[in-house]
Amino acid sequence: MSVFGSDNRMTYSPYVRPACNLRGDKTVLVDAKIHDIEPLAYNFLRNFAKDNDLQVETLPDSYFD
């Protein structure tokens, strides 16, 4: 969900971004809107999390606004 641009900097999808929680754990935030916009990408992310035993949490809809 990211690409390297011509300036060799990583650019992320507006619906997926890296973050960390209050404990300092690395996380990835995924806007649920991606489900309606690009269902295959959403399914890929869900399956990736499941296959790698990653914790999935649901945040309020307004989190990305």
N, CA, C and O atoms as a GROMACS GRO file, in nm:
protein
  260
    1MET      N    1   0.082  -0.118   0.000
    1MET     CA    2   0.000   0.000   0.000
    1MET      C    3   0.088   0.125   0.000
    1MET      O    4   0.043   0.233   0.038
    2SER      N    5   0.213   0.109  -0.043
    2SER     CA    6   0.304   0.222  -0.054
    2SER      C    7   0.393   0.202  -0.176
    2SER      O    8   0.410   0.090  -0.224
    3VAL      N    9   0.448   0.312  -0.223
    3VAL     CA   10   0.539   0.308  -0.338
    3VAL      C   11   0.653   0.407  -0.313
    3VAL      O   12   0.638   0.502  -0.236
    4PHE      N   13   0.764   0.384  -0.380
    4PHE     CA   14   0.872   0.481  -0.378
    4PHE      C   15   0.852   0.576  -0.495
    4PHE      O   16   0.834   0.532  -0.608
    5GLY      N   17   0.856   0.705  -0.467
    5GLY     CA   18   0.840   0.806  -0.570
    5GLY      C   19   0.971   0.835  -0.640
    5GLY      O   20   1.074   0.776  -0.607
    6SER      N   21   0.968   0.925  -0.737
    6SER     CA   22   1.088   0.961  -0.812
    6SER      C   23   1.193   1.026  -0.722
    6SER      O   24   1.311   1.030  -0.757
    7ASP      N   25   1.150   1.078  -0.607
    7ASP     CA   26   1.244   1.139  -0.512
    7ASP      C   27   1.298   1.037  -0.411
    7ASP      O   28   1.362   1.073  -0.313
    8ASN      N   29   1.272   0.908  -0.437
    8ASN     CA   30   1.315   0.797  -0.352
    8ASN      C   31   1.256   0.801  -0.211
    8ASN      O   32   1.313   0.745  -0.118
    9ARG      N   33   1.142   0.867  -0.197
    9ARG     CA   34   1.071   0.870  -0.069
    9ARG      C   35   0.947   0.783  -0.080
    9ARG      O   36   0.884   0.776  -0.186
   10MET      N   37   0.913   0.716   0.030
   10MET     CA   38   0.797   0.629   0.029
   10MET      C   39   0.670   0.713   0.041
   10MET      O   40   0.661   0.803   0.125
   11THR      N   41   0.574   0.681  -0.044
   11THR     CA   42   0.444   0.747  -0.042
   11THR      C   43   0.339   0.642  -0.012
   11THR      O   44   0.339   0.534  -0.071
   12TYR      N   45   0.249   0.675   0.080
   12TYR     CA   46   0.147   0.579   0.122
   12TYR      C   47   0.012   0.612   0.061
   12TYR      O   48  -0.017   0.727   0.028
   13SER      N   49  -0.070   0.510   0.048
   13SER     CA   50  -0.208   0.528   0.008
   13SER      C   51  -0.275   0.620   0.109
   13SER      O   52  -0.241   0.618   0.227
   14PRO      N   53  -0.371   0.703   0.064
   14PRO     CA   54  -0.441   0.788   0.160
   14PRO      C   55  -0.528   0.708   0.257
   14PRO      O   56  -0.580   0.763   0.354
   15TYR      N   57  -0.545   0.579   0.233
   15TYR     CA   58  -0.628   0.494   0.316
   15TYR      C   59  -0.549   0.401   0.408
   15TYR      O   60  -0.607   0.330   0.490
   16VAL      N   61  -0.417   0.403   0.395
   16VAL     CA   62  -0.331   0.317   0.476
   16VAL      C   63  -0.209   0.399   0.516
   16VAL      O   64  -0.146   0.463   0.432
   17ARG      N   65  -0.176   0.396   0.646
   17ARG     CA   66  -0.058   0.471   0.687
   17ARG      C   67   0.006   0.406   0.810
   17ARG      O   68  -0.062   0.346   0.892
   18PRO      N   69   0.139   0.419   0.821
   18PRO     CA   70   0.208   0.364   0.937
   18PRO      C   71   0.182   0.453   1.058
   18PRO      O   72   0.156   0.572   1.045
   19ALA      N   73   0.191   0.394   1.175
   19ALA     CA   74   0.171   0.468   1.300
   19ALA      C   75   0.230   0.387   1.413
   19ALA      O   76   0.297   0.286   1.390
   20CYS      N   77   0.207   0.432   1.535
   20CYS     CA   78   0.242   0.354   1.653
   20CYS      C   79   0.138   0.382   1.761
   20CYS      O   80   0.075   0.488   1.762
   21ASN      N   81   0.123   0.287   1.851
   21ASN     CA   82   0.025   0.306   1.959
   21ASN      C   83   0.094   0.371   2.078
   21ASN      O   84   0.212   0.405   2.072
   22LEU      N   85   0.020   0.389   2.186
   22LEU     CA   86   0.073   0.457   2.303
   22LEU      C   87   0.187   0.379   2.370
   22LEU      O   88   0.269   0.437   2.442
   23ARG      N   89   0.190   0.248   2.348
   23ARG     CA   90   0.299   0.166   2.402
   23ARG      C   91   0.425   0.173   2.316
   23ARG      O   92   0.531   0.123   2.355
   24GLY      N   93   0.413   0.235   2.197
   24GLY     CA   94   0.526   0.243   2.106
   24GLY      C   95   0.532   0.129   2.007
   24GLY      O   96   0.628   0.120   1.931
   25ASP      N   97   0.431   0.041   2.006
   25ASP     CA   98   0.426  -0.068   1.910
   25ASP      C   99   0.399  -0.013   1.770
   25ASP      O  100   0.317   0.077   1.754
   26LYS      N  101   0.468  -0.066   1.672
   26LYS     CA  102   0.444  -0.025   1.534
   26LYS      C  103   0.308  -0.078   1.489
   26LYS      O  104   0.273  -0.192   1.517
   27THR      N  105   0.232   0.007   1.420
   27THR     CA  106   0.100  -0.030   1.372
   27THR      C  107   0.080   0.019   1.230
   27THR      O  108   0.160   0.097   1.178
   28VAL      N  109  -0.026  -0.027   1.168
   28VAL     CA  110  -0.070   0.023   1.038
   28VAL      C  111  -0.217   0.059   1.053
   28VAL      O  112  -0.298  -0.024   1.096
   29LEU      N  113  -0.251   0.181   1.017
   29LEU     CA  114  -0.390   0.225   1.021
   29LEU      C  115  -0.451   0.210   0.883
   29LEU      O  116  -0.395   0.256   0.784
   30VAL      N  117  -0.566   0.145   0.878
   30VAL     CA  118  -0.634   0.121   0.751
   30VAL      C  119  -0.774   0.183   0.761
   30VAL      O  120  -0.853   0.146   0.847
   31ASP      N  121  -0.802   0.277   0.673
   31ASP     CA  122  -0.934   0.339   0.669
   31ASP      C  123  -1.032   0.238   0.609
   31ASP      O  124  -1.007   0.184   0.501
   32ALA      N  125  -1.143   0.213   0.677
   32ALA     CA  126  -1.242   0.116   0.631
   32ALA      C  127  -1.303   0.155   0.496
   32ALA      O  128  -1.362   0.070   0.429
   33LYS      N  129  -1.290   0.281   0.455
   33LYS     CA  130  -1.341   0.323   0.324
   33LYS      C  131  -1.278   0.244   0.210
   33LYS      O  132  -1.336   0.230   0.103
   34ILE      N  133  -1.157   0.192   0.235
   34ILE     CA  134  -1.089   0.114   0.131
   34ILE      C  135  -1.171  -0.009   0.092
   34ILE      O  136  -1.159  -0.058  -0.020
   35HIS      N  137  -1.253  -0.058   0.184
   35HIS     CA  138  -1.339  -0.173   0.154
   35HIS      C  139  -1.432  -0.143   0.038
   35HIS      O  140  -1.453  -0.228  -0.049
   36ASP      N  141  -1.489  -0.024   0.035
   36ASP     CA  142  -1.582   0.014  -0.072
   36ASP      C  143  -1.510   0.059  -0.198
   36ASP      O  144  -1.560   0.040  -0.309
   37ILE      N  145  -1.392   0.119  -0.182
   37ILE     CA  146  -1.318   0.174  -0.296
   37ILE      C  147  -1.240   0.065  -0.369
   37ILE      O  148  -1.240   0.060  -0.492
   38GLU      N  149  -1.173  -0.020  -0.293
   38GLU     CA  150  -1.089  -0.126  -0.351
   38GLU      C  151  -1.099  -0.252  -0.268
   38GLU      O  152  -1.012  -0.281  -0.186
   39PRO      N  153  -1.207  -0.330  -0.288
   39PRO     CA  154  -1.230  -0.450  -0.207
   39PRO      C  155  -1.114  -0.550  -0.210
   39PRO      O  156  -1.088  -0.615  -0.109
   40LEU      N  157  -1.045  -0.564  -0.322
   40LEU     CA  158  -0.935  -0.659  -0.329
   40LEU      C  159  -0.820  -0.617  -0.236
   40LEU      O  160  -0.760  -0.702  -0.171
   41ALA      N  161  -0.791  -0.489  -0.229
   41ALA     CA  162  -0.686  -0.440  -0.140
   41ALA      C  163  -0.727  -0.463   0.005
   41ALA      O  164  -0.646  -0.504   0.087
   42TYR      N  165  -0.854  -0.436   0.036
   42TYR     CA  166  -0.904  -0.458   0.171
   42TYR      C  167  -0.890  -0.605   0.210
   42TYR      O  168  -0.842  -0.637   0.319
   43ASN      N  169  -0.932  -0.694   0.122
   43ASN     CA  170  -0.923  -0.838   0.149
   43ASN      C  171  -0.778  -0.882   0.164
   43ASN      O  172  -0.747  -0.966   0.249
   44PHE      N  173  -0.689  -0.826   0.083
   44PHE     CA  174  -0.547  -0.856   0.096
   44PHE      C  175  -0.496  -0.818   0.235
   44PHE      O  176  -0.427  -0.897   0.300
   45LEU      N  177  -0.531  -0.698   0.280
   45LEU     CA  178  -0.486  -0.652   0.412
   45LEU      C  179  -0.541  -0.739   0.524
   45LEU      O  180  -0.469  -0.775   0.617
   46ARG      N  181  -0.669  -0.773   0.516
   46ARG     CA  182  -0.730  -0.859   0.619
   46ARG      C  183  -0.663  -0.997   0.621
   46ARG      O  184  -0.632  -1.049   0.728
   47ASN      N  185  -0.642  -1.054   0.504
   47ASN     CA  186  -0.579  -1.186   0.497
   47ASN      C  187  -0.433  -1.182   0.542
   47ASN      O  188  -0.385  -1.275   0.607
   48PHE      N  189  -0.363  -1.073   0.509
   48PHE     CA  190  -0.224  -1.058   0.554
   48PHE      C  191  -0.219  -1.055   0.706
   48PHE      O  192  -0.135  -1.122   0.767
   49ALA      N  193  -0.308  -0.979   0.768
   49ALA     CA  194  -0.313  -0.972   0.913
   49ALA      C  195  -0.344  -1.109   0.974
   49ALA      O  196  -0.282  -1.150   1.072
   50LYS      N  197  -0.440  -1.178   0.915
   50LYS     CA  198  -0.479  -1.310   0.965
   50LYS      C  199  -0.365  -1.411   0.949
   50LYS      O  200  -0.333  -1.483   1.044
   51ASP      N  201  -0.305  -1.415   0.831
   51ASP     CA  202  -0.198  -1.511   0.804
   51ASP      C  203  -0.076  -1.489   0.893
   51ASP      O  204  -0.002  -1.583   0.922
   52ASN      N  205  -0.056  -1.366   0.938
   52ASN     CA  206   0.061  -1.333   1.020
   52ASN      C  207   0.026  -1.313   1.167
   52ASN      O  208   0.105  -1.257   1.244
   53ASP      N  209  -0.094  -1.359   1.205
   53ASP     CA  210  -0.139  -1.351   1.345
   53ASP      C  211  -0.125  -1.211   1.402
   53ASP      O  212  -0.082  -1.193   1.516
   54LEU      N  213  -0.162  -1.110   1.321
   54LEU     CA  214  -0.155  -0.971   1.366
   54LEU      C  215  -0.286  -0.932   1.434
   54LEU      O  216  -0.394  -0.976   1.394
   55GLN      N  217  -0.276  -0.849   1.533
   55GLN     CA  218  -0.394  -0.801   1.605
   55GLN      C  219  -0.466  -0.697   1.520
   55GLN      O  220  -0.401  -0.610   1.461
   56VAL      N  221  -0.598  -0.706   1.512
   56VAL     CA  222  -0.680  -0.612   1.435
   56VAL      C  223  -0.777  -0.546   1.532
   56VAL      O  224  -0.849  -0.613   1.606
   57GLU      N  225  -0.779  -0.414   1.531
   57GLU     CA  226  -0.870  -0.337   1.615
   57GLU      C  227  -0.952  -0.244   1.527
   57GLU      O  228  -0.905  -0.198   1.423
   58THR      N  229  -1.073  -0.216   1.569
   58THR     CA  230  -1.160  -0.124   1.497
   58THR      C  231  -1.159   0.011   1.569
   58THR      O  232  -1.178   0.018   1.691
   59LEU      N  233  -1.138   0.117   1.492
   59LEU     CA  234  -1.138   0.253   1.547
   59LEU      C  235  -1.265   0.325   1.502
   59LEU      O  236  -1.331   0.280   1.409
   60PRO      N  237  -1.299   0.435   1.567
   60PRO     CA  238  -1.416   0.512   1.524
   60PRO      C  239  -1.403   0.559   1.380
   60PRO      O  240  -1.292   0.584   1.332
   61ASP      N  241  -1.516   0.571   1.311
   61ASP     CA  242  -1.516   0.616   1.171
   61ASP      C  243  -1.449   0.751   1.152
   61ASP      O  244  -1.390   0.776   1.047
   62SER      N  245  -1.457   0.836   1.251
   62SER     CA  246  -1.403   0.972   1.239
   62SER      C  247  -1.252   0.978   1.254
   62SER      O  248  -1.194   1.086   1.243
   63TYR      N  249  -1.185   0.865   1.280
   63TYR     CA  250  -1.042   0.864   1.307
   63TYR      C  251  -0.961   0.920   1.189
   63TYR      O  252  -0.861   0.988   1.212
   64PHE      N  253  -1.001   0.893   1.066
   64PHE     CA  254  -0.926   0.938   0.950
   64PHE      C  255  -0.969   1.076   0.901
   64PHE      O  256  -0.903   1.134   0.815
   65ASP      N  257  -1.077   1.130   0.954
   65ASP     CA  258  -1.124   1.262   0.908
   65ASP      C  259  -1.039   1.374   0.960
   65ASP      O  260  -1.066   1.490   0.930
   0.00000   0.00000   0.00000
